[in-house]
Amino acid sequence: MKTMTCKQLGGACDKEFHADSFEEMAELSKKHGMEMFQKGDENHITAMKEMQELMKTPEAMKEWFRDKRKEFDALPEDK
Ligand SMILES: [Zn+2]
């Protein structure tokens, strides 16, 4: 298992996610983002808008994912 924070994944808080794969990690972060969005959390709404802006450019999105995956791969395993 590895740990990444909401902020590390383009979010807005220090909540930690624990996952075995980057796909799982991205999924957890997305779920949390949606939850916070629905709660009307302003910081997360802003972060999500930025992500949506990024998604308009598939190349930029791909690059973002590649960078985050690298970050994930470089992390040490949780003890
Ligand atoms: Zn968050």
PDB file of the backbone (N, CA, C, O) and the ligand in Angstrom, with CONECT records:
HET     ZN  A 101       1
ATOM      1  N   MET A   1       0.833  -1.205   0.000  1.00  0.00           N
ATOM      2  CA  MET A   1       0.000   0.000   0.000  1.00  0.00           C
ATOM      3  C   MET A   1       0.867   1.254   0.000  1.00  0.00           C
ATOM      4  O   MET A   1       1.922   1.306   0.632  1.00  0.00           O
ATOM      5  N   LYS A   2       0.397   2.246  -0.718  1.00  0.00           N
ATOM      6  CA  LYS A   2       1.089   3.524  -0.716  1.00  0.00           C
ATOM      7  C   LYS A   2       0.107   4.617  -0.324  1.00  0.00           C
ATOM      8  O   LYS A   2      -1.108   4.438  -0.409  1.00  0.00           O
ATOM      9  N   THR A   3       0.647   5.746   0.105  1.00  0.00           N
ATOM     10  CA  THR A   3      -0.189   6.835   0.581  1.00  0.00           C
ATOM     11  C   THR A   3       0.040   8.102  -0.226  1.00  0.00           C
ATOM     12  O   THR A   3       1.177   8.509  -0.467  1.00  0.00           O
ATOM     13  N   MET A   4      -1.056   8.715  -0.635  1.00  0.00           N
ATOM     14  CA  MET A   4      -0.961  10.036  -1.266  1.00  0.00           C
ATOM     15  C   MET A   4      -2.056  10.906  -0.670  1.00  0.00           C
ATOM     16  O   MET A   4      -3.080  10.402  -0.207  1.00  0.00           O
ATOM     17  N   THR A   5      -1.834  12.210  -0.684  1.00  0.00           N
ATOM     18  CA  THR A   5      -2.853  13.100  -0.131  1.00  0.00           C
ATOM     19  C   THR A   5      -3.719  13.672  -1.242  1.00  0.00           C
ATOM     20  O   THR A   5      -3.365  13.668  -2.421  1.00  0.00           O
ATOM     21  N   CYS A   6      -4.855  14.157  -0.809  1.00  0.00           N
ATOM     22  CA  CYS A   6      -5.791  14.824  -1.718  1.00  0.00           C
ATOM     23  C   CYS A   6      -5.051  15.899  -2.528  1.00  0.00           C
ATOM     24  O   CYS A   6      -5.195  15.989  -3.747  1.00  0.00           O
ATOM     25  N   LYS A   7      -4.263  16.704  -1.822  1.00  0.00           N
ATOM     26  CA  LYS A   7      -3.514  17.787  -2.475  1.00  0.00           C
ATOM     27  C   LYS A   7      -2.557  17.269  -3.535  1.00  0.00           C
ATOM     28  O   LYS A   7      -2.445  17.846  -4.617  1.00  0.00           O
ATOM     29  N   GLN A   8      -1.869  16.179  -3.223  1.00  0.00           N
ATOM     30  CA  GLN A   8      -0.915  15.602  -4.181  1.00  0.00           C
ATOM     31  C   GLN A   8      -1.610  15.171  -5.463  1.00  0.00           C
ATOM     32  O   GLN A   8      -0.996  15.106  -6.529  1.00  0.00           O
ATOM     33  N   LEU A   9      -2.901  14.879  -5.342  1.00  0.00           N
ATOM     34  CA  LEU A   9      -3.640  14.379  -6.499  1.00  0.00           C
ATOM     35  C   LEU A   9      -4.509  15.463  -7.118  1.00  0.00           C
ATOM     36  O   LEU A   9      -5.510  15.174  -7.773  1.00  0.00           O
ATOM     37  N   GLY A  10      -4.120  16.700  -6.906  1.00  0.00           N
ATOM     38  CA  GLY A  10      -4.841  17.797  -7.543  1.00  0.00           C
ATOM     39  C   GLY A  10      -6.038  18.267  -6.749  1.00  0.00           C
ATOM     40  O   GLY A  10      -6.839  19.061  -7.245  1.00  0.00           O
ATOM     41  N   GLY A  11      -6.175  17.784  -5.507  1.00  0.00           N
ATOM     42  CA  GLY A  11      -7.295  18.182  -4.668  1.00  0.00           C
ATOM     43  C   GLY A  11      -6.979  19.386  -3.812  1.00  0.00           C
ATOM     44  O   GLY A  11      -6.153  20.222  -4.179  1.00  0.00           O
ATOM     45  N   ALA A  12      -7.643  19.474  -2.658  1.00  0.00           N
ATOM     46  CA  ALA A  12      -7.542  20.706  -1.892  1.00  0.00           C
ATOM     47  C   ALA A  12      -7.342  20.514  -0.388  1.00  0.00           C
ATOM     48  O   ALA A  12      -7.334  21.498   0.351  1.00  0.00           O
ATOM     49  N   CYS A  13      -7.180  19.263   0.089  1.00  0.00           N
ATOM     50  CA  CYS A  13      -6.987  19.095   1.523  1.00  0.00           C
ATOM     51  C   CYS A  13      -5.905  18.044   1.782  1.00  0.00           C
ATOM     52  O   CYS A  13      -5.311  17.513   0.843  1.00  0.00           O
ATOM     53  N   ASP A  14      -5.657  17.752   3.041  1.00  0.00           N
ATOM     54  CA  ASP A  14      -4.571  16.845   3.396  1.00  0.00           C
ATOM     55  C   ASP A  14      -5.057  15.426   3.672  1.00  0.00           C
ATOM     56  O   ASP A  14      -4.326  14.618   4.246  1.00  0.00           O
ATOM     57  N   LYS A  15      -6.271  15.127   3.271  1.00  0.00           N
ATOM     58  CA  LYS A  15      -6.786  13.770   3.477  1.00  0.00           C
ATOM     59  C   LYS A  15      -5.876  12.769   2.765  1.00  0.00           C
ATOM     60  O   LYS A  15      -5.447  12.987   1.632  1.00  0.00           O
ATOM     61  N   GLU A  16      -5.593  11.661   3.464  1.00  0.00           N
ATOM     62  CA  GLU A  16      -4.708  10.658   2.880  1.00  0.00           C
ATOM     63  C   GLU A  16      -5.502   9.511   2.270  1.00  0.00           C
ATOM     64  O   GLU A  16      -6.509   9.068   2.822  1.00  0.00           O
ATOM     65  N   PHE A  17      -5.032   9.044   1.126  1.00  0.00           N
ATOM     66  CA  PHE A  17      -5.617   7.870   0.489  1.00  0.00           C
ATOM     67  C   PHE A  17      -4.575   6.753   0.500  1.00  0.00           C
ATOM     68  O   PHE A  17      -3.379   6.995   0.332  1.00  0.00           O
ATOM     69  N   HIS A  18      -5.051   5.539   0.701  1.00  0.00           N
ATOM     70  CA  HIS A  18      -4.149   4.390   0.708  1.00  0.00           C
ATOM     71  C   HIS A  18      -4.596   3.416  -0.370  1.00  0.00           C
ATOM     72  O   HIS A  18      -5.751   2.991  -0.397  1.00  0.00           O
ATOM     73  N   ALA A  19      -3.673   3.067  -1.256  1.00  0.00           N
ATOM     74  CA  ALA A  19      -4.045   2.147  -2.330  1.00  0.00           C
ATOM     75  C   ALA A  19      -2.833   1.353  -2.801  1.00  0.00           C
ATOM     76  O   ALA A  19      -1.685   1.732  -2.571  1.00  0.00           O
ATOM     77  N   ASP A  20      -3.128   0.241  -3.468  1.00  0.00           N
ATOM     78  CA  ASP A  20      -2.070  -0.625  -3.982  1.00  0.00           C
ATOM     79  C   ASP A  20      -1.645  -0.253  -5.391  1.00  0.00           C
ATOM     80  O   ASP A  20      -0.524  -0.538  -5.812  1.00  0.00           O
ATOM     81  N   SER A  21      -2.553   0.387  -6.113  1.00  0.00           N
ATOM     82  CA  SER A  21      -2.213   0.759  -7.486  1.00  0.00           C
ATOM     83  C   SER A  21      -2.583   2.221  -7.718  1.00  0.00           C
ATOM     84  O   SER A  21      -3.380   2.805  -6.985  1.00  0.00           O
ATOM     85  N   PHE A  22      -1.989   2.787  -8.745  1.00  0.00           N
ATOM     86  CA  PHE A  22      -2.284   4.176  -9.048  1.00  0.00           C
ATOM     87  C   PHE A  22      -3.740   4.341  -9.483  1.00  0.00           C
ATOM     88  O   PHE A  22      -4.376   5.348  -9.171  1.00  0.00           O
ATOM     89  N   GLU A  23      -4.262   3.348 -10.202  1.00  0.00           N
ATOM     90  CA  GLU A  23      -5.658   3.405 -10.655  1.00  0.00           C
ATOM     91  C   GLU A  23      -6.603   3.507  -9.455  1.00  0.00           C
ATOM     92  O   GLU A  23      -7.548   4.295  -9.442  1.00  0.00           O
ATOM     93  N   GLU A  24      -6.308   2.676  -8.449  1.00  0.00           N
ATOM     94  CA  GLU A  24      -7.119   2.665  -7.233  1.00  0.00           C
ATOM     95  C   GLU A  24      -7.029   4.027  -6.539  1.00  0.00           C
ATOM     96  O   GLU A  24      -8.023   4.575  -6.063  1.00  0.00           O
ATOM     97  N   MET A  25      -5.809   4.547  -6.501  1.00  0.00           N
ATOM     98  CA  MET A  25      -5.553   5.829  -5.873  1.00  0.00           C
ATOM     99  C   MET A  25      -6.351   6.940  -6.564  1.00  0.00           C
ATOM    100  O   MET A  25      -6.987   7.766  -5.910  1.00  0.00           O
ATOM    101  N   ALA A  26      -6.303   6.941  -7.876  1.00  0.00           N
ATOM    102  CA  ALA A  26      -7.022   7.961  -8.648  1.00  0.00           C
ATOM    103  C   ALA A  26      -8.523   7.846  -8.402  1.00  0.00           C
ATOM    104  O   ALA A  26      -9.229   8.852  -8.328  1.00  0.00           O
ATOM    105  N   GLU A  27      -9.000   6.616  -8.277  1.00  0.00           N
ATOM    106  CA  GLU A  27     -10.420   6.372  -8.051  1.00  0.00           C
ATOM    107  C   GLU A  27     -10.845   6.909  -6.680  1.00  0.00           C
ATOM    108  O   GLU A  27     -11.891   7.547  -6.562  1.00  0.00           O
ATOM    109  N   LEU A  28     -10.039   6.652  -5.649  1.00  0.00           N
ATOM    110  CA  LEU A  28     -10.331   7.131  -4.296  1.00  0.00           C
ATOM    111  C   LEU A  28     -10.369   8.650  -4.264  1.00  0.00           C
ATOM    112  O   LEU A  28     -11.240   9.259  -3.644  1.00  0.00           O
ATOM    113  N   SER A  29      -9.404   9.240  -4.945  1.00  0.00           N
ATOM    114  CA  SER A  29      -9.306  10.692  -4.959  1.00  0.00           C
ATOM    115  C   SER A  29     -10.507  11.302  -5.673  1.00  0.00           C
ATOM    116  O   SER A  29     -11.036  12.336  -5.264  1.00  0.00           O
ATOM    117  N   LYS A  30     -10.926  10.640  -6.749  1.00  0.00           N
ATOM    118  CA  LYS A  30     -12.072  11.127  -7.526  1.00  0.00           C
ATOM    119  C   LYS A  30     -13.352  11.065  -6.676  1.00  0.00           C
ATOM    120  O   LYS A  30     -14.147  12.005  -6.651  1.00  0.00           O
ATOM    121  N   LYS A  31     -13.525   9.935  -5.984  1.00  0.00           N
ATOM    122  CA  LYS A  31     -14.702   9.736  -5.129  1.00  0.00           C
ATOM    123  C   LYS A  31     -14.771  10.817  -4.065  1.00  0.00           C
ATOM    124  O   LYS A  31     -15.807  11.444  -3.842  1.00  0.00           O
ATOM    125  N   HIS A  32     -13.624  11.014  -3.413  1.00  0.00           N
ATOM    126  CA  HIS A  32     -13.545  12.017  -2.349  1.00  0.00           C
ATOM    127  C   HIS A  32     -13.834  13.407  -2.920  1.00  0.00           C
ATOM    128  O   HIS A  32     -14.557  14.196  -2.312  1.00  0.00           O
ATOM    129  N   GLY A  33     -13.272  13.698  -4.075  1.00  0.00           N
ATOM    130  CA  GLY A  33     -13.499  14.995  -4.714  1.00  0.00           C
ATOM    131  C   GLY A  33     -14.978  15.225  -4.979  1.00  0.00           C
ATOM    132  O   GLY A  33     -15.501  16.314  -4.741  1.00  0.00           O
ATOM    133  N   MET A  34     -15.651  14.179  -5.478  1.00  0.00           N
ATOM    134  CA  MET A  34     -17.083  14.284  -5.766  1.00  0.00           C
ATOM    135  C   MET A  34     -17.880  14.535  -4.487  1.00  0.00           C
ATOM    136  O   MET A  34     -18.811  15.341  -4.467  1.00  0.00           O
ATOM    137  N   GLU A  35     -17.496  13.827  -3.415  1.00  0.00           N
ATOM    138  CA  GLU A  35     -18.175  13.980  -2.126  1.00  0.00           C
ATOM    139  C   GLU A  35     -18.065  15.411  -1.627  1.00  0.00           C
ATOM    140  O   GLU A  35     -19.050  16.025  -1.216  1.00  0.00           O
ATOM    141  N   MET A  36     -16.846  15.924  -1.673  1.00  0.00           N
ATOM    142  CA  MET A  36     -16.609  17.273  -1.183  1.00  0.00           C
ATOM    143  C   MET A  36     -17.305  18.298  -2.080  1.00  0.00           C
ATOM    144  O   MET A  36     -17.794  19.329  -1.619  1.00  0.00           O
ATOM    145  N   PHE A  37     -17.333  17.984  -3.358  1.00  0.00           N
ATOM    146  CA  PHE A  37     -18.012  18.857  -4.322  1.00  0.00           C
ATOM    147  C   PHE A  37     -19.497  18.938  -3.969  1.00  0.00           C
ATOM    148  O   PHE A  37     -20.095  20.013  -3.964  1.00  0.00           O
ATOM    149  N   GLN A  38     -20.075  17.768  -3.674  1.00  0.00           N
ATOM    150  CA  GLN A  38     -21.493  17.726  -3.346  1.00  0.00           C
ATOM    151  C   GLN A  38     -21.787  18.426  -2.028  1.00  0.00           C
ATOM    152  O   GLN A  38     -22.875  18.969  -1.838  1.00  0.00           O
ATOM    153  N   LYS A  39     -20.821  18.414  -1.123  1.00  0.00           N
ATOM    154  CA  LYS A  39     -20.985  19.118   0.155  1.00  0.00           C
ATOM    155  C   LYS A  39     -20.844  20.620  -0.028  1.00  0.00           C
ATOM    156  O   LYS A  39     -21.137  21.400   0.879  1.00  0.00           O
ATOM    157  N   GLY A  40     -20.392  21.015  -1.211  1.00  0.00           N
ATOM    158  CA  GLY A  40     -20.243  22.435  -1.487  1.00  0.00           C
ATOM    159  C   GLY A  40     -18.952  23.022  -0.940  1.00  0.00           C
ATOM    160  O   GLY A  40     -18.874  24.226  -0.697  1.00  0.00           O
ATOM    161  N   ASP A  41     -17.939  22.184  -0.745  1.00  0.00           N
ATOM    162  CA  ASP A  41     -16.657  22.680  -0.253  1.00  0.00           C
ATOM    163  C   ASP A  41     -15.960  23.509  -1.335  1.00  0.00           C
ATOM    164  O   ASP A  41     -15.599  23.009  -2.401  1.00  0.00           O
ATOM    165  N   GLU A  42     -15.785  24.799  -1.015  1.00  0.00           N
ATOM    166  CA  GLU A  42     -15.291  25.730  -2.024  1.00  0.00           C
ATOM    167  C   GLU A  42     -13.909  25.371  -2.573  1.00  0.00           C
ATOM    168  O   GLU A  42     -13.668  25.452  -3.777  1.00  0.00           O
ATOM    169  N   ASN A  43     -13.009  24.976  -1.677  1.00  0.00           N
ATOM    170  CA  ASN A  43     -11.646  24.644  -2.116  1.00  0.00           C
ATOM    171  C   ASN A  43     -11.641  23.479  -3.092  1.00  0.00           C
ATOM    172  O   ASN A  43     -10.897  23.479  -4.073  1.00  0.00           O
ATOM    173  N   HIS A  44     -12.479  22.488  -2.816  1.00  0.00           N
ATOM    174  CA  HIS A  44     -12.530  21.329  -3.705  1.00  0.00           C
ATOM    175  C   HIS A  44     -13.233  21.661  -5.015  1.00  0.00           C
ATOM    176  O   HIS A  44     -12.893  21.119  -6.066  1.00  0.00           O
ATOM    177  N   ILE A  45     -14.208  22.550  -4.944  1.00  0.00           N
ATOM    178  CA  ILE A  45     -14.901  22.971  -6.168  1.00  0.00           C
ATOM    179  C   ILE A  45     -13.905  23.669  -7.092  1.00  0.00           C
ATOM    180  O   ILE A  45     -13.883  23.428  -8.299  1.00  0.00           O
ATOM    181  N   THR A  46     -13.092  24.527  -6.510  1.00  0.00           N
ATOM    182  CA  THR A  46     -12.066  25.221  -7.297  1.00  0.00           C
ATOM    183  C   THR A  46     -11.086  24.217  -7.896  1.00  0.00           C
ATOM    184  O   THR A  46     -10.742  24.307  -9.074  1.00  0.00           O
ATOM    185  N   ALA A  47     -10.635  23.258  -7.080  1.00  0.00           N
ATOM    186  CA  ALA A  47      -9.687  22.252  -7.551  1.00  0.00           C
ATOM    187  C   ALA A  47     -10.298  21.430  -8.681  1.00  0.00           C
ATOM    188  O   ALA A  47      -9.625  21.108  -9.660  1.00  0.00           O
ATOM    189  N   MET A  48     -11.575  21.094  -8.535  1.00  0.00           N
ATOM    190  CA  MET A  48     -12.243  20.289  -9.560  1.00  0.00           C
ATOM    191  C   MET A  48     -12.391  21.052 -10.864  1.00  0.00           C
ATOM    192  O   MET A  48     -12.263  20.490 -11.951  1.00  0.00           O
ATOM    193  N   LYS A  49     -12.665  22.345 -10.733  1.00  0.00           N
ATOM    194  CA  LYS A  49     -12.785  23.166 -11.943  1.00  0.00           C
ATOM    195  C   LYS A  49     -11.466  23.192 -12.694  1.00  0.00           C
ATOM    196  O   LYS A  49     -11.431  23.157 -13.924  1.00  0.00           O
ATOM    197  N   GLU A  50     -10.385  23.254 -11.933  1.00  0.00           N
ATOM    198  CA  GLU A  50      -9.064  23.252 -12.567  1.00  0.00           C
ATOM    199  C   GLU A  50      -8.813  21.930 -13.289  1.00  0.00           C
ATOM    200  O   GLU A  50      -8.246  21.904 -14.381  1.00  0.00           O
ATOM    201  N   MET A  51      -9.246  20.832 -12.660  1.00  0.00           N
ATOM    202  CA  MET A  51      -9.097  19.518 -13.292  1.00  0.00           C
ATOM    203  C   MET A  51      -9.930  19.439 -14.572  1.00  0.00           C
ATOM    204  O   MET A  51      -9.488  18.904 -15.589  1.00  0.00           O
ATOM    205  N   GLN A  52     -11.141  19.982 -14.497  1.00  0.00           N
ATOM    206  CA  GLN A  52     -12.012  19.955 -15.673  1.00  0.00           C
ATOM    207  C   GLN A  52     -11.412  20.758 -16.813  1.00  0.00           C
ATOM    208  O   GLN A  52     -11.526  20.401 -17.985  1.00  0.00           O
ATOM    209  N   GLU A  53     -10.771  21.850 -16.434  1.00  0.00           N
ATOM    210  CA  GLU A  53     -10.091  22.692 -17.427  1.00  0.00           C
ATOM    211  C   GLU A  53      -8.977  21.879 -18.100  1.00  0.00           C
ATOM    212  O   GLU A  53      -8.788  21.934 -19.315  1.00  0.00           O
ATOM    213  N   LEU A  54      -8.253  21.130 -17.274  1.00  0.00           N
ATOM    214  CA  LEU A  54      -7.154  20.290 -17.752  1.00  0.00           C
ATOM    215  C   LEU A  54      -7.669  19.187 -18.684  1.00  0.00           C
ATOM    216  O   LEU A  54      -7.026  18.836 -19.673  1.00  0.00           O
ATOM    217  N   MET A  55      -8.842  18.652 -18.343  1.00  0.00           N
ATOM    218  CA  MET A  55      -9.409  17.545 -19.118  1.00  0.00           C
ATOM    219  C   MET A  55      -9.814  17.964 -20.525  1.00  0.00           C
ATOM    220  O   MET A  55      -9.990  17.120 -21.403  1.00  0.00           O
ATOM    221  N   LYS A  56      -9.960  19.261 -20.734  1.00  0.00           N
ATOM    222  CA  LYS A  56     -10.319  19.750 -22.069  1.00  0.00           C
ATOM    223  C   LYS A  56      -9.183  19.508 -23.049  1.00  0.00           C
ATOM    224  O   LYS A  56      -9.391  19.466 -24.262  1.00  0.00           O
ATOM    225  N   THR A  57      -7.978  19.349 -22.509  1.00  0.00           N
ATOM    226  CA  THR A  57      -6.820  19.086 -23.351  1.00  0.00           C
ATOM    227  C   THR A  57      -6.318  17.675 -23.065  1.00  0.00           C
ATOM    228  O   THR A  57      -5.614  17.455 -22.080  1.00  0.00           O
ATOM    229  N   PRO A  58      -6.671  16.728 -23.912  1.00  0.00           N
ATOM    230  CA  PRO A  58      -6.291  15.327 -23.653  1.00  0.00           C
ATOM    231  C   PRO A  58      -4.793  15.145 -23.435  1.00  0.00           C
ATOM    232  O   PRO A  58      -4.379  14.329 -22.612  1.00  0.00           O
ATOM    233  N   GLU A  59      -3.986  15.898 -24.162  1.00  0.00           N
ATOM    234  CA  GLU A  59      -2.531  15.775 -24.010  1.00  0.00           C
ATOM    235  C   GLU A  59      -2.081  16.202 -22.618  1.00  0.00           C
ATOM    236  O   GLU A  59      -1.254  15.543 -21.989  1.00  0.00           O
ATOM    237  N   ALA A  60      -2.638  17.318 -22.148  1.00  0.00           N
ATOM    238  CA  ALA A  60      -2.291  17.829 -20.820  1.00  0.00           C
ATOM    239  C   ALA A  60      -2.735  16.851 -19.750  1.00  0.00           C
ATOM    240  O   ALA A  60      -2.044  16.635 -18.754  1.00  0.00           O
ATOM    241  N   MET A  61      -3.902  16.263 -19.972  1.00  0.00           N
ATOM    242  CA  MET A  61      -4.454  15.289 -19.033  1.00  0.00           C
ATOM    243  C   MET A  61      -3.545  14.062 -18.952  1.00  0.00           C
ATOM    244  O   MET A  61      -3.235  13.568 -17.868  1.00  0.00           O
ATOM    245  N   LYS A  62      -3.127  13.587 -20.124  1.00  0.00           N
ATOM    246  CA  LYS A  62      -2.246  12.421 -20.196  1.00  0.00           C
ATOM    247  C   LYS A  62      -0.954  12.691 -19.440  1.00  0.00           C
ATOM    248  O   LYS A  62      -0.454  11.850 -18.693  1.00  0.00           O
ATOM    249  N   GLU A  63      -0.433  13.890 -19.658  1.00  0.00           N
ATOM    250  CA  GLU A  63       0.820  14.271 -19.023  1.00  0.00           C
ATOM    251  C   GLU A  63       0.659  14.324 -17.511  1.00  0.00           C
ATOM    252  O   GLU A  63       1.533  13.887 -16.763  1.00  0.00           O
ATOM    253  N   TRP A  64      -0.477  14.869 -17.071  1.00  0.00           N
ATOM    254  CA  TRP A  64      -0.756  14.976 -15.643  1.00  0.00           C
ATOM    255  C   TRP A  64      -0.772  13.581 -15.024  1.00  0.00           C
ATOM    256  O   TRP A  64      -0.173  13.344 -13.975  1.00  0.00           O
ATOM    257  N   PHE A  65      -1.467  12.668 -15.691  1.00  0.00           N
ATOM    258  CA  PHE A  65      -1.555  11.300 -15.194  1.00  0.00           C
ATOM    259  C   PHE A  65      -0.195  10.628 -15.156  1.00  0.00           C
ATOM    260  O   PHE A  65       0.125   9.897 -14.219  1.00  0.00           O
ATOM    261  N   ARG A  66       0.610  10.884 -16.196  1.00  0.00           N
ATOM    262  CA  ARG A  66       1.933  10.283 -16.260  1.00  0.00           C
ATOM    263  C   ARG A  66       2.787  10.776 -15.089  1.00  0.00           C
ATOM    264  O   ARG A  66       3.490   9.998 -14.444  1.00  0.00           O
ATOM    265  N   ASP A  67       2.710  12.090 -14.828  1.00  0.00           N
ATOM    266  CA  ASP A  67       3.479  12.672 -13.722  1.00  0.00           C
ATOM    267  C   ASP A  67       3.045  12.101 -12.385  1.00  0.00           C
ATOM    268  O   ASP A  67       3.877  11.758 -11.544  1.00  0.00           O
ATOM    269  N   LYS A  68       1.727  12.000 -12.194  1.00  0.00           N
ATOM    270  CA  LYS A  68       1.215  11.518 -10.909  1.00  0.00           C
ATOM    271  C   LYS A  68       1.540  10.041 -10.718  1.00  0.00           C
ATOM    272  O   LYS A  68       1.813   9.586  -9.607  1.00  0.00           O
ATOM    273  N   ARG A  69       1.504   9.300 -11.829  1.00  0.00           N
ATOM    274  CA  ARG A  69       1.840   7.881 -11.738  1.00  0.00           C
ATOM    275  C   ARG A  69       3.310   7.711 -11.335  1.00  0.00           C
ATOM    276  O   ARG A  69       3.660   6.832 -10.547  1.00  0.00           O
ATOM    277  N   LYS A  70       4.155   8.578 -11.900  1.00  0.00           N
ATOM    278  CA  LYS A  70       5.577   8.546 -11.554  1.00  0.00           C
ATOM    279  C   LYS A  70       5.751   8.831 -10.075  1.00  0.00           C
ATOM    280  O   LYS A  70       6.531   8.175  -9.386  1.00  0.00           O
ATOM    281  N   GLU A  71       4.999   9.838  -9.593  1.00  0.00           N
ATOM    282  CA  GLU A  71       5.062  10.215  -8.195  1.00  0.00           C
ATOM    283  C   GLU A  71       4.642   9.031  -7.331  1.00  0.00           C
ATOM    284  O   GLU A  71       5.268   8.725  -6.317  1.00  0.00           O
ATOM    285  N   PHE A  72       3.576   8.380  -7.755  1.00  0.00           N
ATOM    286  CA  PHE A  72       3.079   7.207  -7.034  1.00  0.00           C
ATOM    287  C   PHE A  72       4.124   6.096  -7.007  1.00  0.00           C
ATOM    288  O   PHE A  72       4.408   5.516  -5.959  1.00  0.00           O
ATOM    289  N   ASP A  73       4.692   5.809  -8.180  1.00  0.00           N
ATOM    290  CA  ASP A  73       5.695   4.750  -8.286  1.00  0.00           C
ATOM    291  C   ASP A  73       6.913   5.020  -7.413  1.00  0.00           C
ATOM    292  O   ASP A  73       7.528   4.089  -6.892  1.00  0.00           O
ATOM    293  N   ALA A  74       7.260   6.293  -7.256  1.00  0.00           N
ATOM    294  CA  ALA A  74       8.458   6.662  -6.502  1.00  0.00           C
ATOM    295  C   ALA A  74       8.244   6.599  -4.992  1.00  0.00           C
ATOM    296  O   ALA A  74       9.203   6.619  -4.220  1.00  0.00           O
ATOM    297  N   LEU A  75       6.974   6.521  -4.576  1.00  0.00           N
ATOM    298  CA  LEU A  75       6.684   6.513  -3.141  1.00  0.00           C
ATOM    299  C   LEU A  75       7.118   5.207  -2.490  1.00  0.00           C
ATOM    300  O   LEU A  75       7.076   4.144  -3.110  1.00  0.00           O
ATOM    301  N   PRO A  76       7.536   5.303  -1.232  1.00  0.00           N
ATOM    302  CA  PRO A  76       7.854   4.060  -0.512  1.00  0.00           C
ATOM    303  C   PRO A  76       6.560   3.351  -0.113  1.00  0.00           C
ATOM    304  O   PRO A  76       5.521   3.990   0.053  1.00  0.00           O
ATOM    305  N   GLU A  77       6.628   2.048   0.037  1.00  0.00           N
ATOM    306  CA  GLU A  77       5.476   1.292   0.523  1.00  0.00           C
ATOM    307  C   GLU A  77       5.184   1.659   1.974  1.00  0.00           C
ATOM    308  O   GLU A  77       6.107   1.889   2.755  1.00  0.00           O
ATOM    309  N   ASP A  78       3.903   1.714   2.334  1.00  0.00           N
ATOM    310  CA  ASP A  78       3.530   1.951   3.739  1.00  0.00           C
ATOM    311  C   ASP A  78       4.022   0.796   4.602  1.00  0.00           C
ATOM    312  O   ASP A  78       4.051  -0.360   4.180  1.00  0.00           O
ATOM    313  N   LYS A  79       4.409   1.152   5.831  1.00  0.00           N
ATOM    314  CA  LYS A  79       4.862   0.082   6.729  1.00  0.00           C
ATOM    315  C   LYS A  79       3.722  -0.441   7.578  1.00  0.00           C
ATOM    316  O   LYS A  79       3.921  -1.344   8.391  1.00  0.00           O
TER     317      LYS A  79
HETATM  318 ZN    ZN A 101      -9.743  16.710  -0.256  1.00  0.00          ZN2+
END
